[in-house]
């Protein structure tokens, strides 16, 4: 099996030591070798057949590159790479090169390394747009460390602010030859997925698995085993995937988050009668691996 989920994989060498080297960053911003990932609003640029991420050179990106808009990502295919934020209220630029598309679409068509790169770029651009002020004193903040953090502009505070990542568990619960899936009322008719929820303060990942499964379905879980993880930049979650064994089987929707929950056999999930999660999601990977007997 692949060793990473969609949007994951160590394809960008983040070379963190360069983030606080202003001379190196300034040189990289103007280098012919450097490539820029344009992020228009929440979308990234794609073009070609088969589709590929459009990476700009310094000349093409120059009109959008400012101190606040360019974020150093690292080395991608041995070249310095930056994301560049383009306000969504502008008409989409670079129409001659391609079209700006949502990340959920890009995850289905881009090569793994490009999907990883654009997810990284988009996540940081959106974080900056949502973190304009210091959460400690309320003063304005400005980019720092090549855009990989922000710093409060108030000299009496100078709080350093780091990108937020919210840990969430997602789990395939099995009971012999059947597994537990649930559905939310807002989903397309017939779609079911694995149980998921955010980790709470002071809670281990295993405890979060057991709590979420019980809260949503009334099913008790015993053994919990780590499977894999996936950065899920919608906008800033880290999905931590597990497989777990049920120690009870009666379903009751305790907290009302789910519209329905059921036990499914492998044959049912192989049929077209059940709508499964998006193929780019770790939820789908957990289901597929269980169906295939992993």
C-alpha positions in Angstrom: 0.0 0.0 0.0 1.1 3.6 -0.4 2.9 5.1 2.6 0.9 8.3 2.6 -2.6 9.7 2.0 -3.6 12.3 -0.5 -2.1 15.8 0.4 0.5 14.1 2.6 4.0 12.9 1.8 7.4 14.7 2.5 7.7 16.1 -1.0 8.7 19.6 0.1 12.0 20.0 1.9 10.9 22.7 4.4 14.6 23.7 5.3 13.4 25.5 8.4 16.8 27.1 8.9 16.2 29.3 5.9 13.0 30.8 7.2 14.9 33.3 9.4 17.6 34.1 6.9 16.3 37.4 5.3 19.2 37.7 2.8 18.6 34.1 1.5 14.9 34.7 1.3 15.3 38.0 -0.6 17.6 36.4 -3.1 15.3 33.4 -3.5 12.3 35.7 -4.2 14.0 37.1 -7.3 15.8 34.0 -8.5 15.0 32.5 -11.9 15.0 29.1 -10.2 12.3 29.9 -7.8 8.7 28.8 -8.4 5.5 30.4 -6.9 2.2 28.6 -6.1 -0.6 31.2 -6.8 -3.5 31.0 -4.5 -6.5 33.0 -5.6 -8.9 33.3 -2.7 -9.1 29.6 -1.7 -8.2 28.1 -5.1 -5.0 27.0 -6.8 -4.0 27.1 -10.5 -4.1 24.0 -12.6 -3.8 23.4 -16.4 -2.7 21.0 -19.0 -3.8 17.4 -20.0 -3.2 15.5 -17.8 -3.8 18.3 -15.3 -0.9 19.7 -13.4 -0.3 22.5 -10.9 0.8 25.7 -12.6 3.9 27.1 -10.9 5.0 30.6 -11.8 8.5 32.0 -12.2 9.5 35.2 -10.5 8.6 37.4 -13.5 5.1 36.1 -13.8 4.4 36.3 -10.0 6.1 39.7 -9.4 3.0 41.8 -9.6 1.4 39.8 -6.7 4.5 39.3 -4.5 4.7 41.6 -1.5 6.1 41.2 2.0 2.7 40.0 3.2 1.7 37.8 0.3 4.7 35.5 -0.4 5.2 32.6 2.0 8.3 30.4 1.9 7.3 26.7 1.6 10.7 25.1 1.1 12.4 23.3 -1.7 10.2 21.6 -4.3 11.9 19.5 -6.9 15.2 21.2 -5.7 13.9 24.7 -6.4 12.8 27.3 -3.8 9.0 27.5 -3.6 6.8 30.2 -2.3 3.0 30.5 -2.2 1.6 33.9 -3.2 -1.8 35.1 -2.1 -4.0 36.8 -4.7 -7.2 38.5 -3.3 -10.3 36.6 -4.2 -12.2 39.8 -5.0 -9.9 40.3 -8.1 -10.7 38.7 -11.4 -8.8 35.4 -11.6 -5.4 36.1 -13.3 -3.3 33.8 -15.5 -6.3 32.6 -17.6 -4.0 31.9 -20.4 -2.2 29.3 -18.3 -5.1 27.5 -16.7 -8.0 27.7 -14.2 -8.2 28.1 -10.5 -9.7 25.0 -8.9 -10.8 23.9 -5.4 -8.5 21.7 -3.5 -11.0 18.8 -3.4 -10.9 18.7 -7.1 -7.1 19.0 -7.3 -6.7 16.1 -4.9 -8.3 13.8 -7.4 -6.2 14.9 -10.5 -2.8 16.1 -9.4 0.3 13.9 -8.9 1.0 13.2 -5.2 3.9 15.7 -4.9 1.9 18.5 -6.5 -1.2 17.8 -4.3 1.0 18.0 -1.3 2.5 21.3 -2.4 -0.8 23.1 -3.2 -2.4 21.9 0.1 0.6 23.3 2.0 0.4 26.6 0.1 -3.4 27.0 0.5 -3.4 26.2 4.2 -0.8 28.8 5.0 -2.4 31.5 2.8 -5.8 30.9 4.5 -4.1 30.9 8.0 -2.6 34.3 7.3 -5.8 35.8 6.2 -7.5 34.6 9.4 -4.7 35.7 11.8 -4.4 39.4 11.2 -4.5 40.3 14.9 -2.7 39.0 18.0 -4.9 36.8 20.1 -3.1 37.9 23.3 -3.3 41.7 23.1 -5.5 42.4 20.0 -2.8 44.4 18.1 -2.1 43.9 14.4 0.3 41.1 13.5 2.7 40.7 10.6 4.3 37.8 8.8 7.6 36.4 10.3 10.0 33.6 9.5 9.3 33.7 5.7 5.6 33.6 6.4 5.7 30.5 8.5 4.6 32.4 11.6 3.4 35.8 12.5 4.5 38.3 15.2 2.5 40.8 17.1 3.3 44.4 16.1 2.9 45.7 19.7 6.5 46.0 21.1 5.2 45.4 24.6 3.8 42.0 23.4 5.7 40.7 20.4 3.8 37.4 20.7 4.9 34.9 18.1 1.9 33.2 16.5 2.2 29.8 14.8 -0.1 28.2 12.2 -2.9 26.3 13.9 -3.6 22.6 13.3 -6.6 20.9 14.9 -6.1 17.2 15.6 -9.1 15.0 14.9 -9.5 11.2 15.1 -11.1 9.1 12.4 -11.8 5.4 13.0 -12.9 2.3 11.3 -14.6 0.2 13.9 -15.0 -3.5 13.2 -17.0 -6.3 14.8 -15.8 -9.5 13.1 -17.0 -9.4 9.5 -18.8 -6.1 9.7 -17.9 -2.5 10.3 -19.6 0.6 11.7 -20.4 3.6 9.5 -22.6 6.6 10.1 -24.0 9.4 8.1 -24.8 13.1 8.7 -28.1 14.5 7.5 -26.4 17.1 5.3 -24.6 14.4 3.2 -25.9 13.1 -0.2 -28.6 10.4 0.2 -27.1 7.0 0.9 -23.6 8.2 1.8 -21.9 6.6 4.9 -18.5 7.2 6.4 -16.3 6.3 9.3 -16.7 7.9 12.8 -14.7 11.1 13.4 -14.3 14.0 15.8 -11.9 16.5 17.3 -9.5 15.6 20.1 -10.4 17.5 23.3 -7.9 19.2 25.7 -6.2 16.7 28.1 -7.3 13.7 26.0 -5.1 11.0 24.4 -5.8 9.9 20.9 -7.0 6.5 22.0 -9.4 8.1 24.6 -10.7 10.4 21.9 -11.5 7.4 19.6 -13.4 5.6 22.4 -15.3 8.7 23.4 -16.3 9.8 19.9 -17.5 6.3 18.9 -19.6 6.0 22.1 -21.0 9.6 21.9 -22.1 9.2 18.3 -23.2 5.5 18.2 -23.3 4.1 21.7 -20.8 1.4 20.6 -18.0 0.6 23.1 -14.5 0.2 21.7 -11.6 -1.9 23.0 -8.3 -2.3 21.2 -7.3 0.8 19.1 -4.5 0.7 16.5 -3.0 3.5 14.6 -3.4 3.3 10.8 -2.2 6.6 9.1 -2.7 10.3 9.0 -3.8 13.0 6.6 -3.5 16.7 6.6 -7.0 17.9 5.8 -6.7 21.6 5.0 -10.4 22.5 5.1 -9.1 24.6 6.6 -6.6 23.2 9.2 -7.3 19.7 10.5 -4.9 16.8 10.9 -6.9 13.6 10.6 -5.4 10.8 12.7 -6.7 7.5 11.4 -7.3 4.4 13.5 -8.8 0.9 13.3 -10.6 -0.3 16.4 -12.4 -3.4 17.7 -15.9 -3.1 19.1 -16.8 -4.6 22.5 -20.5 -3.9 22.1 -22.8 -3.7 19.1 -26.1 -2.0 20.0 -26.4 1.3 18.2 -28.0 4.4 19.7 -27.4 8.0 18.4 -26.4 9.5 21.7 -25.4 13.0 20.8 -27.6 13.6 17.7 -24.6 14.4 15.4 -25.5 11.5 13.1 -28.7 10.9 11.2 -28.0 7.2 11.1 -25.4 4.6 11.9 -25.3 1.0 10.8 -23.2 -2.2 10.7 -22.1 -3.1 7.1 -20.7 -6.3 5.7 -17.9 -6.3 3.1 -20.3 -7.5 0.4 -22.6 -4.5 1.1 -19.7 -2.1 0.8 -18.6 -3.7 -2.5 -22.0 -3.1 -4.0 -23.2 0.2 -5.4 -26.0 0.4 -2.8 -23.9 2.3 -0.3 -22.3 5.7 -1.0 -18.8 5.8 0.3 -16.5 8.8 1.2 -14.5 10.8 -1.3 -11.6 8.7 -2.7 -9.1 11.4 -1.7 -10.1 11.1 2.0 -8.5 9.0 4.7 -12.0 7.8 5.5 -12.2 6.1 2.2 -8.8 4.6 2.6 -9.8 3.1 6.0 -12.9 1.6 4.4 -11.1 0.3 1.4 -8.4 -1.4 3.5 -11.0 -3.1 5.7 -13.0 -4.3 2.6 -9.8 -5.7 1.1 -9.0 -7.5 4.3 -6.1 -5.4 5.6 
